[in-house]
């Protein structure tokens, strides 16, 4: 069940607007939002939020954006990019993220990546069946890239998705082999008993600091939804990610064309310096290149000099280099 509407937000608290039905998203016009009601889980009611911005002219083409971990959709310049190329733009704040987060939720938590398929399926149905699009691209960042890849594989025989652009997808953990394999396996076994237990790892927040205007960055976003230090990782989430990555490593069969883009370098320091502006401060980019070929039959890989983890939030000229590559790919396959 879902309806298009809008609401005012303060932090995590939903502020009622009486019974009036609105169409304005928290980003303001021309963005609209639609709440997708999902089955309850062990924490209670669950929701996802579909944001929409229509092109200035009717179009049969649409793109759906999936965010990463500790993230939500706020990148309006990305929407501008697709609108300028004749696409209607949609973004999905997944369950327990951003607009979909409620006070009774554990932020960003999930027990299985497949749980997200429910809201992605509904978003795709709305885009195609209700809004009348016959072309649907998926643009997915980081953890969204892992989720979107597995969803596209699972739905490959339906023809629901016509292409994927993966922006620094989370194909493996940025850690030594012993941590990625035997230690992660042990954590996974423990997670079956205590899924909500916090993993005792503390992020230095370097990536977040490189982005937000209050620190070293040029972007403004809601720190309640995307904190600089990141929400804590939990055992059950770690197990879900490891299971999904193992499935991808075994090989997928995505029949639609795929563009995989990532920075040419990873930032490997634990203290701040300006080099964090010109590298991926979250993932090991070598892992992205290594596993890109596991996605399917038609994969293009591009590397962006000076790119950040979210290439769309890179400093110029790296940001423009990424958009130029995306534009080239769209003209060939979009």
Secondary structure, 3 states (H helix, E strand, C coil): CEEEECCEEECCEEECCCCCCCCCCCCCCCCEEEEEEEEEECCEEEEEEEEEECCCCCCCEEEEEECCCCCCCCCHHHHHHHHHCCCEEEEEECCCCHHHCCCCCCCCCCCCHHHHHHHHHHHHHHHHHHCCCCEEEEEEECHHHHHHHHHHHHCCCCCCCCEEEEECCCCCCCCCHHHHHHHHHHHHHHHCCCCCCECCCCCCCHHHHHHECCCCCCECCCCCCCCCCCCCCEHHHHHHHHHHHHHHHCCCCECCEEEEEEECCECCCCCCCHHHHHCECCCCHHHHHHHHCCCECCEEEEEECCCCCCHHHCCCCHHHHHHHHHHHHHHHHC
